[in-house]
């Protein structure tokens, strides 16, 4: 993957460059564990806190509005059944 990234940077004319990477494995693992328990709000909160930091909800609420942030977490089962009905 490092070689591919370096080749892409050269191709884009962006080399040399400083590159910072982040591993999402622990965040995804914790979110999947919560999701496997059927707890979508905890899965979402775990993932967003690990990826974006503890203040993610305030930033999202300020940007998108509280109803947009809270509704998917409180009404996710009803919304999922409308979007992806089980056959």
Secondary structure, DSSP 8 states (H G I E B T S, - for coil): -HHHHHHHHHHTT--S--------HHHHHHHHHHHHTT-HHHHHHHHHHHHH-TTHHHHHHHHH-HHHHHHHHHSHHHHHHHHS---
